[in-house]
Amino acid sequence: MTEIIRSLNDLSGRYDALFCDLWGCLHNGVTPFPAAVAALQAFRAQGGKVILVTNAPRPKSSIIRQLDAMGLPRDTWDDIASSGDATQAAMLSGAAGTKVHHIGAPKDEPFFTDFEDDLSHLLATADITRVPLDQATGVICTGLADDLTETPDDYRGKLLMAKAKGLKMLCANPDIIVDSGEKRLYCAGALAKAYEDMGGEALYYGKPHPPIYDLARRRLGMDDARILCVGDGILTDVQGGVGEGLDTLFVTGGIAAQEFGTDFHNPNKGLLLKWLDGHQLSATYAIGYLR
């Protein structure tokens, strides 16, 4: 049975570390949520560690620049594990072959240029070349080229060509949609789903899939830590945490806020439990907004 809590402090002393989602939980793509920032600062002040675990398709260094520009204080977190990092590791290991075609936006270019130190052993031996689709041995999908105007339908021809060539797609962001301010945008996961629907093979490295949790644990650097997964995605944050055998805190005021009544700060318990049953998932805890 999911327990609804009022604040993260209600769980004081129960956990050593948080694997905390970003978009919809800590910020809205434009600005940080002050109450969430304060909650993570307080958790760290009490000795806890915070790993920001995000399905962003860019490497950690790029995420840090984005968060700094947004005004998120550095004392909110200890380290970051991104889906981009985990996908880079797969690419450097040859999961898409040596000639890759990129589907994504210019803002995702750091995926091919910025690598963290813990990937240096792979980078030293990798021989990856970016090529047009007709020359590719695999596809790296970080998202849509222009997520403000495009939809997955705009990529049908390209995806059909990749499928005809039998190419694997490495999906650097399993999210289907995300809210940026007041606008809902498609993510790489929507293209990967469309590719699978037409018979193509997509491989995923972000939540809820194991690679990003393996990376987060390495960057946490704590043995036998009591970890709580925090986020607003039922099929990413909650399902991923459950799959890893970890407790979860579902932030109901995020992407699914409309499902739990009109008071987004205080989800209706009956609606919440019915909705969770419909997804055949149960979070350990739920909260309106991280605070």
Order of alpha helices (4+ residues) and beta strands (2+ residues): beta-beta-alpha-beta-alpha-beta-alpha-beta-alpha-beta-beta-alpha-beta-beta-beta-alpha-beta-alpha-beta-alpha-beta-alpha-beta
